[in-house]
């Protein structure tokens, strides 16, 4: 289905105030922009987001395989939680990449009855990024909508951007993410059968099947909350290849403390609070088990002091 058909299918009941972007992570910078959309819409118009399931760079630079902070489904849910009433999710295709800014503006105005366009500080729409603020304001004079930009939200003197959060996660700095994200970084996955090594060591873990497009925090052991059926449980999460066993597959394994129910097939949301150590290779199982006991104690201590109650992606 073409992007024009998808826009037309939205069929809003009245005029809309629109913003356009990928919004990966729906972080505090995005929320700053979305608040402006909701404020501008008031009760007269419908606050609307046009987003993309993939980043444009995947089409503009074939072979690029970027990692994401959220799945498209999670992104849509988080966007709606900000007061956005209508979300239209498009796939960024080669066809869309060739659409001029003037044609894109016309499609938004006609299909969504767009009365206002709120743009981010670096936003430009259409082929070759022709549709900057000045261009879109001219189109608005022709098509009957206004256009304006929102200044970037800065934290610690730097703009909040998805790549800044991705960099922190790669370094294992999950403790620094809530300030930028507005919530703990969370991974969601279905529990699948693993090799059950943890069970033989006395620490049965839940192996999570994580969307391969999602960015994982850097390898190590993390103090986490495991959200199971809406309830948060203290947990210790390992990310890595388990070098003690000379394995190479990167896994996400969650030890849920004081919990014994069967988790196979369930979806678990893992909220990352703090990294407690890097991944290590141990000389034998006794040394490994001793360290796991210490990891669990360290994670309990972190979580006992944690008072965050962030929104979950589940």
C-alpha positions in Angstrom: 0.0 0.0 0.0 1.4 3.4 -1.0 2.1 6.1 1.6 -0.7 8.2 0.1 -3.2 5.4 0.6 -2.1 5.0 4.2 -2.5 8.7 4.9 -5.9 8.7 3.2 -7.0 5.7 5.3 -6.4 7.7 8.5 -9.4 9.8 7.6 -9.4 12.2 10.6 -12.8 13.6 11.7 -11.5 17.1 11.8 -8.3 19.2 11.2 -5.0 18.0 12.5 -1.8 19.4 13.9 1.0 17.2 12.6 4.6 16.4 13.2 6.7 14.0 11.2 9.7 11.8 12.2 11.0 8.4 13.3 10.9 9.2 17.0 13.1 6.2 17.9 13.0 5.8 21.7 10.4 8.6 22.2 12.9 10.3 24.5 12.6 13.6 26.3 13.6 15.6 23.2 10.8 13.9 21.3 8.3 14.5 24.2 9.3 18.1 24.2 8.2 18.3 20.5 5.1 16.2 21.1 3.9 18.4 23.9 4.0 21.3 21.5 1.8 19.4 19.0 -0.7 18.6 21.7 -0.7 22.2 23.0 -1.1 23.6 19.5 -4.0 21.2 18.7 -5.9 22.2 21.8 -9.5 21.0 21.6 -10.1 22.2 18.1 -7.7 19.9 16.2 -6.4 16.3 16.4 -2.7 16.0 17.6 -1.1 13.8 15.0 2.2 12.0 14.3 3.4 10.6 11.0 6.2 8.2 11.8 8.3 5.6 10.0 8.8 2.0 10.8 12.4 2.2 9.6 15.0 4.9 9.5 15.3 6.7 6.1 19.0 5.9 6.0 18.2 2.3 5.4 16.8 3.3 2.0 19.1 6.3 1.2 22.2 4.2 2.0 21.5 0.6 1.1 23.3 -1.9 3.3 23.0 0.3 6.4 21.7 -1.7 9.3 20.9 0.7 12.2 19.9 -0.5 15.6 16.8 0.8 17.3 15.8 1.7 20.9 12.2 0.6 20.4 10.2 -1.5 18.0 7.6 0.3 15.8 4.8 -1.1 18.0 6.5 0.2 21.2 7.1 3.6 19.6 3.5 4.0 18.6 2.3 3.1 22.1 4.8 5.6 23.7 3.8 8.3 21.3 0.1 7.8 22.1 0.9 8.1 25.8 2.1 11.6 25.2 -1.5 12.7 24.3 -1.2 12.1 20.5 -4.5 10.9 19.3 -3.6 9.8 15.7 -0.5 8.0 14.7 0.2 7.0 11.1 3.1 4.7 10.7 4.6 4.5 7.2 7.4 2.4 5.8 10.1 4.6 4.3 10.6 3.2 0.8 12.4 4.3 -2.3 9.1 5.6 -3.6 8.7 7.8 -0.6 12.4 8.9 -0.9 11.6 10.3 -4.3 8.5 12.4 -3.2 9.2 16.1 -3.3 8.6 18.3 -0.3 5.8 20.1 -2.1 4.0 16.8 -2.9 4.5 15.5 0.6 3.1 18.7 2.1 0.1 18.4 -0.3 -0.5 14.8 0.8 -0.5 15.8 4.4 -2.8 18.8 3.8 -5.3 16.8 1.7 -5.3 13.4 3.4 -4.9 14.5 7.0 -6.6 17.9 6.8 -3.5 19.3 8.2 -3.9 22.8 9.7 -0.5 23.1 11.4 3.0 21.5 11.0 5.3 21.3 14.0 8.9 20.6 13.0 11.9 19.6 15.0 15.1 21.7 15.0 16.8 19.6 12.4 13.7 18.6 10.5 13.4 18.7 6.7 10.9 16.9 4.6 10.8 15.5 1.1 13.4 14.5 -1.5 16.9 15.9 -0.8 15.5 17.4 2.4 14.1 20.3 0.5 11.3 20.9 2.9 12.9 23.1 5.6 10.9 25.5 7.7 10.9 28.4 5.1 9.9 26.0 2.3 7.0 24.5 4.4 5.8 27.9 5.4 5.5 28.8 1.7 3.6 25.6 1.0 1.4 26.4 4.0 0.4 29.7 2.4 -0.7 27.7 -0.7 -2.4 24.8 1.1 -3.8 26.4 4.2 -1.6 25.4 7.1 1.0 27.1 9.3 4.5 25.7 10.0 6.9 26.3 12.9 9.9 24.7 14.6 10.5 23.7 18.2 13.9 24.4 19.7 16.0 21.4 20.7 15.7 20.2 24.3 19.1 20.2 26.0 20.2 18.3 29.0 23.7 18.9 30.4 24.3 21.4 27.7 23.8 19.0 24.8 20.7 18.2 22.7 18.8 15.1 23.6 19.1 12.8 20.5 18.6 9.1 20.0 22.2 8.6 19.0 23.3 10.1 22.3 21.2 7.4 24.1 22.5 4.6 21.8 26.1 5.7 22.6 25.4 5.5 26.4 23.8 2.1 26.1 26.7 0.7 24.1 29.0 1.8 26.9 26.7 0.1 29.4 25.7 3.4 31.0 22.1 2.4 31.6 22.0 4.6 34.8 22.3 7.7 32.7 19.5 6.8 30.4 16.4 7.7 32.4 17.2 11.4 32.4 17.3 11.3 28.6 14.6 8.8 27.9 12.1 9.8 30.7 12.1 6.1 31.8 14.4 3.2 32.3 15.7 1.7 29.2 13.6 -1.5 28.6 14.0 -4.6 26.5 11.0 -6.9 25.9 11.3 -10.4 24.8 9.6 -13.8 24.9 11.2 -16.4 27.1 12.6 -19.3 25.1 14.3 -22.6 25.9 18.0 -22.2 26.5 20.8 -24.7 27.3 19.7 -24.6 31.0 23.3 -24.1 32.2 22.0 -21.5 34.8 19.7 -24.1 36.3 22.6 -26.6 36.8 24.5 -23.8 38.6 21.6 -23.0 40.9 20.5 -19.8 39.1 17.8 -20.6 36.5 17.7 -17.9 34.0 15.1 -16.8 31.5 16.5 -16.6 27.9 14.9 -13.7 26.1 14.3 -13.7 22.4 14.9 -10.1 21.6 14.1 -8.4 18.2 17.3 -8.5 16.3 16.9 -4.8 15.2 17.0 -3.6 18.8 20.2 -2.2 20.4 21.4 -4.2 23.4 23.4 -2.6 26.2 27.1 -3.4 26.3 28.1 -6.8 27.6 28.0 -7.2 31.4 25.8 -7.9 34.4 23.0 -5.4 35.2 20.7 -4.8 38.1 17.2 -4.9 36.5 13.5 -5.1 37.1 11.7 -7.9 35.4 8.1 -7.0 34.6 6.0 -10.2 34.5 2.3 -10.1 34.0 2.4 -6.4 35.2 4.4 -7.1 38.4 8.0 -5.9 38.8 10.5 -8.4 40.3 14.1 -7.8 41.3 16.4 -9.4 38.8 20.0 -9.7 37.6 20.5 -9.7 33.8 23.5 -10.9 31.9 24.2 -9.7 28.4 27.1 -11.4 26.5 28.6 -14.5 25.1 29.4 -16.4 28.4 33.2 -16.6 27.8 33.7 -19.1 30.6 31.9 -21.7 28.4 33.7 -20.6 25.3 30.4 -19.7 23.6 30.0 -17.0 20.9 26.2 -16.3 20.7 25.3 -13.1 22.4 22.4 -13.7 24.8 20.2 -11.9 27.2 19.6 -14.0 30.3 17.5 -12.9 33.3 17.7 -14.4 36.8 14.4 -13.4 38.5 15.0 -13.3 42.2 12.6 -15.1 44.6 10.5 -16.4 41.7 9.9 -20.0 40.6 6.9 -20.0 38.2 7.3 -21.3 34.6 8.1 -18.4 32.3 8.4 -20.2 28.9 6.4 -18.5 26.3 5.8 -15.4 28.4 6.8 -11.9 27.5 9.1 -10.3 30.0 10.0 -6.6 30.1 13.4 -5.9 31.5 14.1 -2.4 32.9 17.8 -1.6 33.3 18.9 0.2 36.4 22.7 -0.1 36.7 25.6 -2.1 35.4 27.3 -3.9 38.3 30.3 -5.3 36.4 31.7 -6.2 33.0 31.6 -9.6 31.4 34.5 -11.8 32.6 35.9 -15.3 31.9 36.4 -17.4 35.1 38.7 -20.3 35.8 36.1 -23.0 36.5 32.5 -23.3 37.7 33.3 -22.7 41.4 34.7 -19.3 40.7 31.8 -18.5 38.4 29.1 -19.6 41.0 30.9 -17.5 43.7 30.8 -14.5 41.4 27.1 -15.0 40.5 26.2 -15.0 44.2 28.1 -11.7 44.6 26.3 -10.3 41.5 22.9 -11.2 42.9 23.8 -9.5 46.2 25.1 -6.4 44.4 21.9 -6.3 42.2 19.7 -6.6 45.3 21.5 -3.7 46.9 21.0 -1.5 43.9 17.4 -2.4 43.5 16.6 -2.0 47.2 17.7 1.6 46.8 15.9 2.2 43.5 12.8 4.2 43.8 12.0 4.6 40.2 8.5 3.7 38.9 8.9 4.4 35.2 6.4 3.5 32.5 6.9 0.1 31.1 6.8 -0.8 27.4 4.6 -3.8 28.2 
